[in-house]
Amino acid sequence: MEIKANEFSNDDITVTYDPCQCVLSGTCAKELSDVFSNSIIPWVNLDNTETKKVIEQIKRCPSGALKYYKNSKKQAS
């Protein structure tokens, strides 16, 4: 059985989380608790800080369970 990664988005990026890859170090919640939480659902709230800070934190994920990609900008017709 495959478990799909969770996705969380704001206007700029989409963050994916793979629970099978996570080592539960808590680094994300300890270092950027405004976005990542161990006790609130949804546990990722991208609206609580700048996208740049979220990306910096994701790059420090020790297991690589957190990843991100930039969202496509919609062009006006």
N, C-alpha and C positions, 0 to 999 in steps of 0.2 A: 504494500500500500504506500503510495507516494503522498507526502504531506506537502502542500503548496506553501510557498513563502507568503507571509502577510505583506500587504502593501499599504503605505500611508502616503498621502500626497498633499502638496500645497500648490500654489501657482507655478513655482519654479522647478521643483524636483519631486520624484517619487522615491520613497525609501522602501526597500524590501528587507524582510527579516526571515531567515531560515532557522526555525527552531531546532532542526536536526543538527545543524552545524554549530549552534551556540554552546559555549562552554560555561555559561552563566557566571561570568566573572563579575558582572555588575558594573563594569567600567563605564558603560554609557550612562546609567542612572546616577552613578557617583559623580561623574564629571560634568554632566549636562542634565541635571534633574528638572530643569524647566521644560525639557522636551521628552526625556525618557523617564519612565516611572516603574517602580516595582509593585505599586499598590493601586494604581488608578487605571481604569479601562476607558477608552483605549490607552494603552501604555505608551504610545508615541503620539505627541501632539506637536506637529510642525509649526503651528501658529504662535508658539510661545517664544520664539527667538528668530534671529536672522538665519537665512538659509546657509550662509557662509559658515556659521558656527556649527550647524548640523553636519555639514559636509566634513568639516575638520574633525568632529567627533567620530563620525563613521569611519574615517581613515585610521582612527586609533582602536577600532574594534579588534581585539586580539584573535578572534576566531574567524573573522570574515563573514560572520552571519548577517551583519548589516551591510547593505550595499545601497547605492543610489544611482539614479539616472536623471538627466535633465529632461523636463517635459518640453514638448514641441510648443512653440509659441504660435498661437492662432493669428493668422493675418486677417485684417479687415478686408471685406469684399468691396 
